[in-house]
């Protein structure tokens, strides 16, 4: 009787434990599948951070699970490749995209996106080579001082919509810098041409140049009053009159002199004429003296 009771108890305990284990297994399996599904949905929505979290949770339910491990590794490789692609590190990005393709039992969506990125990188490389050749040609024209032709080549590049994308940022910056140098060279050439003193370039400018003003030697008659004429003295006063003539001549040669000079010359001439008149009266008195005495 006792053995039968113990057998029943053991069966019940085993059933409870087994049932719990089975239920726990099914619960883990359900959560695992749910995490895998949610991770795939996050990939479709390009929410790669959430996808990695879901795949990590799936591994907690099933340790060392191949599918969850491959999905997690594939998502990590793809997000790293995307970061490198956005940084224009196309070589390393291409390698990571190729690693995504190598992972089996992974996300088909990630593989398709990786293939599209690899094709785009190939196109970018081809365009980069083409744009580099055009930019190199523009640089050669700049080195040859052919700034207009260099700018024309740069205009073809800058007007290209593909060239203005961020993939070619380094070439785009070089093109803008070269364009500024070309414009500066054009301005410098125009300034040098305008300031050139050669006969060919300056013939028109010489005709338009203003002749310097030179003061003429003779400016015509002046408005100053002429000096008053002086009486010609006799005898001894002739010497004084002869001395006055040079002074009068000098005053006539200088028409721009002030009125004060004329007045001084008149004063000197009048002063010299007075002694000559006094001497004349003395001589007349000497002549008339004897005749007056004889009459008496």
Backbone torsions as a table, in degrees:
resi	resn	phi	psi	omega
1	UNK	NA	-45.3	-179.6
2	UNK	-65.7	-36.8	179.6
3	UNK	-64.5	-36.3	-179.4
4	UNK	-67.2	-38.9	179.2
5	UNK	-65.0	-44.8	179.0
6	UNK	-63.4	-36.2	178.1
7	UNK	-65.2	-41.2	178.4
8	UNK	-64.6	-43.5	179.8
9	UNK	-62.1	-42.7	179.9
10	UNK	-63.9	-40.4	179.3
11	UNK	-63.8	-41.4	179.4
12	UNK	-65.1	-44.2	179.8
13	UNK	-63.7	-42.4	179.3
14	UNK	-63.7	-38.9	178.8
15	UNK	-65.6	-40.4	179.0
16	UNK	-65.6	-46.6	-179.3
17	UNK	-64.1	-44.4	179.3
18	UNK	-63.9	-40.2	178.8
19	UNK	-64.8	-38.6	177.9
20	UNK	-65.5	-41.5	-179.6
21	UNK	-64.3	-43.3	179.6
22	UNK	-64.4	-41.1	179.8
23	UNK	-65.9	-40.8	178.6
24	UNK	-65.3	-39.3	178.9
25	UNK	-63.5	-45.2	179.8
26	UNK	-64.9	-37.0	178.0
27	UNK	-65.2	-44.4	177.5
28	UNK	-63.2	-40.8	179.3
29	UNK	-63.9	-39.9	179.3
30	UNK	-65.7	-44.1	178.5
31	UNK	-66.1	-36.5	178.1
32	UNK	-62.1	-50.6	179.6
33	UNK	-62.7	-36.8	178.7
34	UNK	-64.6	-42.1	179.0
35	UNK	-66.3	-39.9	178.2
36	UNK	-63.3	-43.8	179.7
37	UNK	-64.3	-44.5	179.0
38	UNK	-63.9	-36.4	177.6
39	UNK	-65.0	-41.4	177.3
40	UNK	-64.4	-38.3	177.4
41	UNK	-65.0	-40.8	178.4
42	UNK	-63.5	-36.3	176.7
43	UNK	-64.5	-43.0	178.6
44	UNK	-61.1	-33.7	178.8
45	UNK	-87.3	4.6	-179.3
46	UNK	61.6	28.4	175.1
47	UNK	-100.1	78.7	-171.1
48	UNK	-73.0	-28.7	177.4
49	UNK	-64.4	-44.3	177.7
50	UNK	-66.1	-36.8	179.4
51	UNK	-62.2	-41.9	178.6
52	UNK	-64.9	-36.1	177.5
53	UNK	-65.2	-42.0	179.5
54	UNK	-64.9	-42.7	-179.9
55	UNK	-67.3	-34.7	176.3
56	UNK	-65.6	-39.7	177.3
57	UNK	-66.3	-36.6	178.0
58	UNK	-61.8	-35.8	178.4
59	UNK	-69.7	-25.7	175.4
60	UNK	-71.0	-26.9	177.7
61	UNK	-84.0	-33.6	177.2
62	UNK	-133.0	97.7	-178.6
63	UNK	-68.8	140.3	178.4
64	UNK	60.6	27.2	177.3
65	UNK	-72.5	132.0	-174.4
66	UNK	-68.4	-45.1	-177.5
67	UNK	-63.3	-48.4	-179.1
68	UNK	-64.5	-38.1	179.6
69	UNK	-65.5	-44.0	180.0
70	UNK	-65.5	-40.6	178.6
71	UNK	-64.4	-41.2	179.5
72	UNK	-65.6	-45.3	179.1
73	UNK	-64.3	-40.3	-179.9
74	UNK	-64.3	-42.1	179.2
75	UNK	-65.6	-40.0	178.4
76	UNK	-63.7	-43.5	178.4
77	UNK	-62.2	-41.3	-177.9
78	UNK	-68.2	-42.9	179.1
79	UNK	-65.1	-35.6	176.3
80	UNK	-65.9	-42.1	178.6
81	UNK	-63.9	-38.6	178.3
82	UNK	-64.0	-41.1	178.9
83	UNK	-63.7	-41.7	178.5
84	UNK	-68.2	-36.1	178.8
85	UNK	-64.9	-42.2	179.4
86	UNK	-67.4	-25.2	177.5
87	UNK	-88.7	8.7	-179.6
88	UNK	63.2	25.5	173.9
89	UNK	-94.7	75.0	-168.7
90	UNK	-72.2	-30.6	-178.7
91	UNK	-66.1	-51.7	179.6
92	UNK	-68.2	-34.1	178.2
93	UNK	-64.4	-40.5	179.7
94	UNK	-62.7	-39.4	178.2
95	UNK	-64.0	-41.8	179.8
96	UNK	-68.4	-36.4	176.1
97	UNK	-64.5	-38.0	177.0
98	UNK	-65.8	-34.8	176.1
99	UNK	-65.8	-33.1	176.3
100	UNK	-63.1	-39.7	179.9
101	UNK	-68.4	-27.2	-177.4
102	UNK	-76.4	-19.9	-177.2
103	UNK	-77.0	122.4	178.7
104	UNK	-88.5	162.4	-179.5
105	UNK	55.1	33.8	179.1
106	UNK	-106.3	-159.6	-178.8
107	UNK	-83.1	126.6	176.9
108	UNK	-68.0	-33.3	179.1
109	UNK	-62.7	-43.8	179.3
110	UNK	-65.1	-35.1	178.8
111	UNK	-67.9	-42.0	178.8
112	UNK	-64.6	-40.8	178.9
113	UNK	-68.2	-35.2	177.9
114	UNK	-66.8	-40.7	177.6
115	UNK	-63.4	-39.9	178.4
116	UNK	-65.2	-38.9	178.8
117	UNK	-66.6	-39.3	-180.0
118	UNK	-63.7	-40.2	176.6
119	UNK	-64.9	-39.9	179.4
120	UNK	-65.9	-39.7	178.5
121	UNK	-63.0	-39.4	177.4
122	UNK	-62.8	-41.8	178.0
123	UNK	-64.8	-41.2	179.9
124	UNK	-63.6	-40.6	179.2
125	UNK	-63.7	-43.2	178.8
126	UNK	-63.0	-45.1	178.3
127	UNK	-65.0	-36.3	179.6
128	UNK	-61.9	-41.7	177.8
129	UNK	-64.7	-42.7	-179.3
130	UNK	-65.0	-45.9	-179.7
131	UNK	-66.8	-33.4	178.7
132	UNK	-65.3	-39.1	177.5
133	UNK	-63.7	-43.6	179.2
134	UNK	-64.9	-39.8	178.5
135	UNK	-67.9	-36.7	177.5
136	UNK	-64.1	-38.7	177.2
137	UNK	-63.9	-41.5	178.2
138	UNK	-64.1	-36.1	178.2
139	UNK	-67.0	-38.8	177.7
140	UNK	-64.2	-40.9	177.6
141	UNK	-64.7	-36.3	176.7
142	UNK	-65.8	-41.1	179.0
143	UNK	-65.5	-28.1	177.5
144	UNK	-86.9	7.6	178.4
145	UNK	66.4	19.4	175.8
146	UNK	-94.6	74.9	-171.1
147	UNK	-69.3	-34.8	-179.2
148	UNK	-66.6	-44.3	178.8
149	UNK	-66.3	-37.6	177.4
150	UNK	-63.5	-42.3	177.6
151	UNK	-65.6	-35.3	177.5
152	UNK	-63.4	-40.0	177.3
153	UNK	-66.1	-39.2	179.0
154	UNK	-68.7	-33.0	178.1
155	UNK	-63.2	-35.8	177.0
156	UNK	-63.7	-38.9	179.4
157	UNK	-69.9	-49.9	-174.3
158	UNK	-69.0	-22.6	177.3
159	UNK	-83.3	-6.7	178.9
160	UNK	-82.2	122.7	-178.7
161	UNK	-62.8	-37.2	-179.7
162	UNK	-64.9	-37.0	-178.8
163	UNK	-67.8	-27.0	-178.6
164	UNK	-82.1	0.3	177.4
165	UNK	-76.4	160.3	-176.1
166	UNK	-67.4	-14.6	179.8
167	UNK	-64.1	-27.7	-175.7
168	UNK	-112.0	37.8	-175.0
169	UNK	-60.9	-41.7	-178.8
170	UNK	-64.1	-43.7	178.5
171	UNK	-67.5	-37.2	-180.0
172	UNK	-63.8	-42.4	178.4
173	UNK	-64.8	-40.2	178.1
174	UNK	-64.1	-38.4	179.4
175	UNK	-64.9	-42.2	178.9
176	UNK	-65.3	-40.5	178.3
177	UNK	-63.7	-43.9	179.1
178	UNK	-64.6	-35.8	178.1
179	UNK	-64.2	-38.9	177.1
180	UNK	-64.7	-40.5	177.4
181	UNK	-63.9	-40.4	178.6
182	UNK	-62.8	-44.3	179.6
183	UNK	-63.0	-40.2	177.6
184	UNK	-64.6	-38.6	177.8
185	UNK	-65.9	-37.4	178.1
186	UNK	-64.8	-43.4	178.9
187	UNK	-63.7	-41.5	179.7
188	UNK	-64.8	-39.8	178.3
189	UNK	-64.4	-41.4	178.9
190	UNK	-64.9	-39.9	177.7
191	UNK	-66.0	-38.8	178.6
192	UNK	-67.7	-36.3	178.9
193	UNK	-67.3	-40.3	-179.6
194	UNK	-67.6	-32.0	-178.8
195	UNK	-94.9	7.1	-179.0
196	UNK	-70.7	135.4	-177.0
197	UNK	-102.7	9.6	178.5
198	UNK	-70.6	152.5	-177.9
199	UNK	-60.2	-35.8	-176.1
200	UNK	-66.7	-45.3	-176.3
201	UNK	-83.2	-20.4	-172.9
202	UNK	-111.9	12.5	-176.9
203	UNK	-65.3	-44.2	179.6
204	UNK	-69.1	-35.9	-179.0
205	UNK	-70.1	-30.6	-178.9
206	UNK	-69.0	-34.4	179.7
207	UNK	-68.4	-28.6	-178.1
208	UNK	-91.1	-2.6	-177.3
209	UNK	-71.8	147.7	-178.4
210	UNK	-87.1	127.1	179.9
211	UNK	-73.5	140.2	-179.7
212	UNK	-68.0	143.0	179.8
213	UNK	-77.9	128.2	178.8
214	UNK	-117.3	129.8	-179.4
215	UNK	-70.1	125.5	-178.8
216	UNK	-67.8	155.3	-179.7
217	UNK	-68.7	-36.7	-178.3
218	UNK	-119.9	125.1	-176.4
219	UNK	-107.4	12.5	178.8
220	UNK	90.1	177.8	-177.6
221	UNK	-67.5	151.0	180.0
222	UNK	-98.9	169.9	-177.4
223	UNK	-97.6	7.5	-178.9
224	UNK	-72.8	147.0	-179.4
225	UNK	-73.0	134.8	178.6
226	UNK	-69.5	156.9	-179.4
227	UNK	-70.9	148.3	-179.2
228	UNK	-68.2	138.2	179.7
229	UNK	-66.2	148.5	-176.6
230	UNK	-114.8	142.9	179.0
231	UNK	-70.2	141.4	-179.7
232	UNK	-77.9	117.2	-178.5
233	UNK	-74.7	159.0	179.0
234	UNK	-103.0	160.0	176.0
235	UNK	48.4	-114.9	-174.2
236	UNK	-68.2	-24.0	179.9
237	UNK	-75.7	-10.5	178.5
238	UNK	-64.7	-32.0	178.7
239	UNK	-65.5	-42.5	178.8
240	UNK	-66.8	-36.1	179.0
241	UNK	-66.1	-36.9	178.1
242	UNK	-66.5	-30.7	177.4
243	UNK	-74.5	-27.0	179.9
244	UNK	-75.1	-26.8	-176.5
245	UNK	-61.9	-44.6	177.6
246	UNK	-61.8	-37.7	-179.0
247	UNK	-66.2	-38.6	177.5
248	UNK	-66.5	-35.4	178.8
249	UNK	-65.0	-41.2	179.1
250	UNK	-65.0	-38.5	-179.6
251	UNK	-68.4	-31.8	177.9
252	UNK	-74.2	-30.0	178.1
253	UNK	-73.5	-16.6	-178.3
254	UNK	-114.7	84.8	-176.8
255	UNK	-73.8	-19.2	-175.0
256	UNK	-89.0	3.5	-177.8
257	UNK	-73.7	161.0	-176.1
258	UNK	-76.4	167.4	179.6
259	UNK	-69.3	-21.9	-179.3
260	UNK	-65.8	-34.1	179.4
261	UNK	-66.4	-40.6	179.3
262	UNK	-64.9	-40.7	-178.6
263	UNK	-66.7	-37.0	179.1
264	UNK	-66.4	-38.6	179.8
265	UNK	-66.5	-36.3	179.3
266	UNK	-66.7	-37.8	-179.6
267	UNK	-64.7	-42.9	-179.0
268	UNK	-66.4	-38.1	-178.4
269	UNK	-69.8	-38.6	179.2
270	UNK	-67.4	-34.5	178.1
271	UNK	-65.9	-36.2	-177.7
272	UNK	-76.7	-24.2	-178.3
273	UNK	-78.8	-25.7	-178.5
274	UNK	-64.4	-46.5	177.9
275	UNK	-59.5	-34.4	-178.7
276	UNK	-66.0	-35.4	177.8
277	UNK	-69.4	-37.0	178.7
278	UNK	-64.2	-43.2	179.0
279	UNK	-63.7	-35.1	-179.6
280	UNK	-66.7	-40.1	179.1
281	UNK	-66.1	-37.0	178.5
282	UNK	-64.0	-41.1	-180.0
283	UNK	-65.7	-39.1	178.7
284	UNK	-64.5	-37.5	179.7
285	UNK	-65.9	-38.9	179.9
286	UNK	-66.2	-35.3	-179.2
287	UNK	-73.6	-41.0	-177.0
288	UNK	-77.5	-18.1	-177.1
289	UNK	-61.0	-55.9	-178.4
290	UNK	-61.6	-36.7	-178.7
291	UNK	-66.9	-36.0	179.5
292	UNK	-68.4	-37.5	-179.3
293	UNK	-69.8	-33.9	-179.2
294	UNK	-71.4	-33.0	179.1
295	UNK	-68.5	-33.8	179.4
296	UNK	-69.3	NA	NA
